């Protein structure tokens, strides 16, 4: 009879599997908290673009606030936007930050900024 070589088991240990599961779970939890802020960012960009169609500063802020009410924007309001003029075009700029509580004293800070086209 021929001797067979020792076969080594291949795969992941239980501890390794638990570690990978924890990393995937934590990543999923953080992603689930970040996703709504990205949806809100798109709404802010849309509101900024719509507001840039206004003619006066008060009109621009009012247009932004109306769109913010429609899209349920909570992080920024019309009084927080910056309104400038480049040539004959109105430019509306915004910047704000959101904090997401992770655990204990740890927070994830997201900073968003943009402008109308």
N, C-alpha and C positions, 0 to 999 in steps of 0.2 A: 504494500500500500504506500502510496506517495503521501508525504507529509504536506499538508496545506499550510501556507503562511498565515500568521496571525492576522485576522482582519480587524481593522480599527473601526470603531463606530464613528459615524459622521453625523453631524447635526449640532443642535444647540442644546446647552444645558438648561435646566429649569430656571436657574438663577439668571442666566442670560435672557431667557424668554420673558421673565418677569421684568427685567430691566428695560428691554425693548418695549414691552407693553406700557410701562410707566412713561417712558419718553414719548411714545405715540399719544397717550392719553393727555399728557400735559400740553403737547403741541396742539392737539385738537381743541382743548379748552381755551387756550390763548387765541387760536384762530377764530373760534366761535365768538370771542369777545371783540376781536379786531374787525371782523367782517361788517358789523353794523356801522362802524365809524367810516369804513370805505364807502358804504352806500350813502351815508350822510355827506361825505365829501363830494360825491357825484351830484347830489342834490344842491349843495352849496355852489358848485361850479355852474350848474344850470341856472340857479337863481342869480348868480353874478352876471351871467351872460344876458339874462332877461332884463336885469336892472340897468345894464349899460345902454339900453335903448331909451332911457329917460332923458329929459332935457335939462332939468335942474337938479341940484343936490337933494332937495326935499323929495322930488319926484323919484329919483333913483333909490333913495333909502326906502320910500314907501313901496316901490315895486319889489325891492328885495324882501321887505317884511311880508308882503302879500304872498310871494312865492315861498318864503320860509314857512308860513302858516300852512300852505297847501302841502308842502313836502315834509312837514313836521321836523324842521331844523331847530335844534335846541342849543347848539354850541356857539352860534354866532347870530347877531341881529344886524339890522340896518345901521345902527349907530356904530358898529364895530368895523364897517368896511371903509376903505380909503378910496376916495374918488379923485381922479386927476384927468387931465386932458393932454393928449398927445396929438398935436396938430389940430385937426377939427374933430377928432374922435375921442369919445369919453371912455376912460379906462377905469374899471372897478377892480380893486385889489382886496384880498382878504388874507388873513393869517390867524390861526388859532391853534390851540393844543387841547388834547384830550388825555386824561389819565385813566388807566385801567388798573384797578386794584388786583394784584396777583395773590399774595399771601402775606400775612403779617405786615411788616413795614415796607414790603416790596411793591412798587408800582411800575407800570409800563407807560411811558409818556410818548405820545404820538404828536408830532408837530405838522400841521398842514398849512400850506400857503398856495395861492394861485391868483390868477387875474383873468379878466375877460379878454376875449380875442379881438 
